[in-house]
Amino acid sequence: TWDDHEFANNCAGDISEKPDESPLTYLFRRAFAYQAYYEHMPLRRAQLPKGPDLLLYRHIPFGRLAGFQILDSRQYRTDQPCGDGNKPQCPAVFDPKATLLGDAQEQWLYKTLDASGAAWNVLTQQVMMARVDRTVGEEKAYSMDQWPGYEANRQRVLKYFAERKSLNPIVITGDIHTNWVNDLQVNCDDEKSPVVGTEFVGTSISSGGDGVDQPKTAEQMRSENPFVRYFNAERGYVSCEVTPTKWTARYQTVPFVTKPDAPLVTRKTFVVEHNKPGAVEA
């Protein structure tokens, strides 16, 4: 599935970041981007674009073990309710009409999950779902391009998870070129609030250059956000081993990418037990 840079930075529906670009010009440009994406990616004929539209969200079952809900949080979203960037949540983020998925895709998601008999249900999607405060102290700042910028939509999905405890939801996320493990709670302001799902965020393979295992902001991230179980800023990938009773995520990183022969390191391993949401370090 795609994110923003297959087309335009932090794109939202049919709204351009360029203030002088007309909607028609924007959609014309998007049509060419979608055609190039389709021609160069291993997609089926069902994903053939129709001008500036490409139906990318879909369900991929893997027997009784896992169901993958491939989401598209770019093409149908409304504009960032509080504008872009990191900032406090303004009242507009709680507007039920502000949406990351769009109404049709959100209802499709619930219908698909309702029909799932898989041991694990995996939402593969673009931007971080956990509401991470990126400042120190009483001041709050959240990414308005991620799920916290659309808090009403985020709450609907998390409450759906809470009401259906047998789903065993796992959220797989990319976008931000760093590694994270997040416990998902309906009320993340209360450390005792039940965990309803687990989010694994994977870093970039090479972009960003040489990273660091624990940047200066790592302790801040954990202290401001107790639901963050892990944060790392190296390059690499996340390897997941899935059985009917256990989900194991191994964070594979390299200390450098700017020269050859970097050793592959398993920095951390986390386990989620079936019917017991929340990540535990192995």
C-alpha positions, 0 to 999 in steps of 0.5 A: 500500500502507499503513503504520501510520497508516492504522490505528494507530501502529507496529501489529504484527499483531493487537497493540494499542499500548494496553495496556488494549485487548482483542484483540477491540476492537482487531480490531473497530476494525481492521475499520472502518479497513480498510473505510474504506481500501478505500472511499477508495483505488483498489483492485480487488475482489480487495482487498475486506476481510473484517472485520479482514482485507484481502489487500493484498500482490500482484504487478504485472508491467510487461512484461519491464522491471519486476515490482513486489512490493507488500508488507504489513509491518504486518498479519502481523508479530509484535510488535516483539521488543525493544519499540518505539523506538531501541535496541540489537538484543536477542537476540530480533531474531535469533529466526527466528520474529520476522517482519515479513512473516509466513510465508505472505507471505515464501514468496509473495515468494520464489516470485514473485521466482523466477518473475520474468523482469523486468529489475528487481524492485521491492519496494514496502514500508513501513519502512526495510530498511537497518540504520541506527545512529542514535547516535554512537560505540560505542553502537548504536541501531536502530529496532525498528519497522523491518527491523533489529528483525526481523534474522532476517527481514531476513537471509533476504531479503538472503541471497536477494538475494545468491544470485540476482544476476540479480534486480536488486532495488530496494527502495522505502520510505516511513514516516520523512518523510526521504530516504535512499539505502542500499546493502543488504549482507548484512553491513553491519558490513563495508564490503567486503561485497558490495552485494546491492540498493539502497534508495530512501527517499522523504520526505513531501510536506508533513508535518513542515513546512519541512525542511532539506537537510542536518540536523545529524545528516546527517554522523553518519548517514553516518559511522556507516553507510557504506552510507548514500549520501544523507540529506536532510530536506526535503519532496518526492518521488523520481522514478524513470526505468527502462530495461532497462539503468539505474535513475535516481532523482532526489530532488526537493525544495522548500526550504519548504512553509509558503508558496506558490511554492517552487521544485522542486529536484533535490537529488541523482540516483543511478543503479543499473546493471543487474546491478551493485547499488549506487547511484552519484551521477550 
